[in-house]
């Protein structure tokens, strides 16, 4: 049975460290990610092998579990509004990853990987705006390839995605 809220998050809930809004954001985030990826976080057979070895199944099996537990552990640092913004940014990045990389040829993937790795190994203390953008592209490429992001976005999510930049710009104005 797949849980909607990972058991690793339950101590935060039980201690009253997560508001219901944050809990709902985490549940929605997990559902969104698991619906839009084709790969599990752990490969086939790994949870069973871990159970045989340690006597318990791992908490994190899907990519939705991974993001839910990572963000859930950090949620206590943020206000409800800030946490919603963090979750929205992750969703936007997942959708952007698909939109940017789904129709690209191998040369583009190689370019992003090559320049991203070159920037990382340069050891610069501060990146230029262009370098930061390439590093962000590398993260999105890794999401796309490692998670197997698919286009299972709802029409409502696409409307939200297309208005995301406009809403951010309006909020900054």
N, C-alpha and C positions, 0 to 999 in steps of 0.2 A: 504494500500500500504506500502510495506516495503522499507525503505530508505537504500541507500548504504552508506551514511555518516550520522551519527546520528546528530540530530539538536543541541545537546549539544556541538558538536565540531565546529559548524558553527561560533560562535563568534571568535574562534582562527583563523579560515580561513579568516574571514572578516577583522580581525585586522592585517593580514599578519604575524602571528606568526608561521604558519605551512607552510613549503615548499610544493611544489607539490609532491615531493618524499615522504614526510611524509604522506600527504593525501592519496596517492596511497597505501602506506604500510597499513594505517588504513582501507582502503576499502578492500584490499586483506585479511587482518587479519579477518575482520568481515565475509567475504564470506567463508573463510577457516573454521572458527569455526562453523558458522551456518550450513554448509554442513556436518560437522563431529560430530554433537551432536544430541541426540534424545529428549532432554528436553529443554524447554524454561526456561529462567531465572525467569520469573514470571509464576505462575501456571495459568491454564485455568480459565478464568473469572476475574482474578485480574485486568487487564487493564481496563475492563469495570466497575468494582466496583470502581476503583480509579477515573474514569471519572465521575461516578454518584456522588461520594463524593466531588471531587474537581473541576469538570468542565473541566478537561484536561486529556489527555491520558499521561501516563508516557513515557519519552524518552527511557528508558532502558527496553526492553521487552525480548530480546533474549540474550543468552550468548555472541554472537558476538557483540551486543550493549554494553554489560557490559565491555568487554575487549577493545573495540574500544574507549569508553569514558574514561576509566581508563588510558589507555596508551596515548590517545590523550591529556588529561589534562597534562600529564607529558612530552609530546613530546617537549615542548618548552625548556626543560633543556638539550636536547641532540642535538648533531650534526646529520646530516642526516645519516652518517655511524653508529654512535652509536645507533640511533633509529632503523635502519634496524636490527642491532644485537639484540636489545631488542625484536623486533617482531619475529625474527627468533628463539629466545630462547623460546618464548611462543609457537610457532608452534611446535618446537621440543619437548617441554614438553607435549603438547597435544598428539602428536604421540607416545611419549614414554609411556604415561599413558595407551594408548590402548594396546601397545605391551607388557607392563609389566603385566597389570591386566586382560586382556581379557580371559586368560586361567587359572586363578588362582582359587583355592578353597577358601571357606570361612575362613579357618584357616589362610591363608596368610593375608587376609584383617584384620582379628582380631589381628594378630601379629603386623602388621604395625600400626594399631590404638593404641594398648596397649603400645607398646614401644614408639611410637611418643608422646602419652599423658604423659607417664612417664618422658620422656626427658623434655617436656615442663614444667611440674610441679616441676621438680628438682630445677628450679630457677638458673641454672648455668649461669654465666656471659659469658662464652665462651664454645662452643660445640667442642667435638672432631670431627675428620673427619667422623668417623663412625656415630656419633650422627647426624651430619649435613646431611649425606646421608639418614638416617632413617627419619629425618624430611622432606627431599625432597620427599621421597617415600610417606609419609603421604599426602603431598600436591598433588602429582600425583594421589593417591588413591581417595582423595576428588574430584579432577577433574573428574576422571573416573565415580565415583558414582553419583555426583551431576549433572554433565552435560550429562551423558549417552553417553559417547564418543563411536562412531561407526567407522568402517573401511570403510569410503568413500574417502580414500586418493587416489589421482590420481597416475598413474605410475611415473610421473615427481616428485611428492612430495615424493614418496618412494625412488627414486634415490637420491633426495636431502637429505632426512633423513639419508639414509645409508652412505652418504659421509660427513655428518655434522661434526662428530668427526674428520675425517681426515682433513677437511678444517680448523677447529679450531686449530688442532695441527700444521698444516703447517703455519698458521698465527702467532703462538707463536714462531716458530723456527727462 
